[in-house]
């Protein structure tokens, strides 16, 4: 188990995320496989680890899990749809980080903002940088000359029905993400 010890307490790495249905995972995995075949180096994200982070909590004492669940339960958010938006990258000297973008979405930004504010009010130390939603697909990637990653996902709709509290365990070989809690979003009532 790759947890962290602090003053005799086992801390666990946590984040809140949107996970994807199989159809979306299959399409993203296809893009990753093409990139892997046309790269000279890089670490590509495993299919089961693809997600969109809403808030990274870092190392948290297990006793605070109840507070996080309570915050998630307190967020009233109807189901919403978001659209994926092409491939981007963050340039790095050791190799680039490639990601899939998301079309600007007021419901997504509102959900993230409300989670951030509620977690911060409960004393969770959070990053203060601007939220830029993206799905990381590879790190330290160097593509073969002449190849660029193409996305068949532009405009693909993803129906967001829940948000998940995730545990992140870092092993020597890979990261293992486990859903600890799911907060279903609300169905809109037709009047």
Residue pairs with C-beta under 8 A, 6 or more apart in sequence:
1 169
2 169
2 170
2 171
3 10
3 11
3 12
3 13
3 169
4 10
4 11
4 12
4 13
4 59
5 11
6 59
6 61
9 61
9 62
9 63
10 62
11 59
11 60
11 61
11 62
12 59
12 60
12 62
12 167
13 57
13 58
13 59
13 60
13 167
13 168
13 169
13 170
14 57
14 58
14 60
14 68
14 165
14 166
14 167
14 168
14 180
15 53
15 54
15 55
15 56
15 57
15 165
15 166
15 168
16 53
16 54
16 55
16 57
16 68
16 72
16 115
16 163
16 164
16 165
16 166
17 51
17 52
17 53
17 54
17 163
17 164
17 166
18 51
18 52
18 54
18 158
18 160
18 162
18 163
18 164
19 50
19 51
19 162
19 164
19 179
20 28
20 50
20 51
20 52
20 158
21 158
21 159
24 156
24 158
25 47
25 50
27 152
27 153
27 156
28 47
28 50
28 100
28 135
28 137
28 153
29 47
29 50
30 152
31 87
31 100
31 137
31 149
31 150
31 151
31 152
31 153
32 44
32 45
32 47
32 137
32 138
34 149
34 150
35 42
35 44
35 98
35 137
35 138
35 141
35 143
35 149
36 42
36 44
36 138
38 143
38 144
38 147
39 138
39 141
39 142
39 143
39 144
39 147
40 142
40 143
40 144
41 95
41 140
41 141
41 142
42 95
42 138
42 139
42 140
42 141
42 142
43 138
43 139
43 140
43 141
44 137
44 138
44 141
45 136
45 137
45 138
46 174
48 177
49 174
49 175
49 177
50 135
50 137
51 135
51 164
51 166
51 177
52 102
52 133
52 134
52 135
54 111
54 112
54 115
54 163
55 112
55 115
55 116
55 119
55 126
56 126
56 127
57 68
57 119
57 124
57 126
58 125
60 68
60 124
64 124
65 165
65 180
65 181
67 122
68 119
68 124
68 165
68 181
69 165
69 181
69 183
71 115
71 118
71 119
71 122
72 115
72 163
72 165
72 181
72 183
73 183
74 118
75 111
75 114
75 115
75 118
75 163
75 183
76 186
77 107
77 110
77 111
77 114
77 163
77 185
77 186
78 107
78 185
78 186
78 187
78 188
79 159
79 160
79 161
79 185
79 186
79 187
79 188
80 105
80 107
80 108
80 111
80 159
80 160
80 185
81 157
81 158
81 159
81 160
82 102
82 103
82 105
82 107
82 108
82 157
82 158
82 160
83 102
83 103
83 105
83 155
83 156
83 157
83 158
84 100
84 101
84 102
84 103
84 135
84 151
84 153
84 154
84 155
84 156
84 158
85 100
85 101
85 102
85 103
85 154
85 155
86 100
86 101
86 151
86 153
86 154
87 98
87 99
87 100
87 101
87 137
87 149
87 150
87 151
88 98
88 99
88 100
88 101
88 134
89 96
89 97
89 98
89 99
89 141
90 96
90 97
90 99
92 140
94 140
95 139
95 140
95 141
95 142
96 140
96 141
96 142
97 136
97 138
97 139
97 140
97 141
98 136
98 137
98 138
98 141
98 149
99 134
99 135
99 136
99 137
100 134
100 135
100 137
100 151
100 153
101 133
101 134
102 108
102 133
102 134
102 135
103 155
105 133
107 160
108 133
108 160
109 131
109 133
111 163
112 131
112 133
113 131
115 163
116 126
116 131
119 126
120 126
143 149
160 185
161 184
161 185
162 182
162 183
162 184
162 185
163 182
163 183
163 185
164 179
164 180
164 181
164 182
164 183
165 179
165 180
165 181
165 182
165 183
166 177
166 178
166 179
166 180
167 177
167 178
167 180
168 175
168 176
168 177
169 175
169 176
169 177
169 178
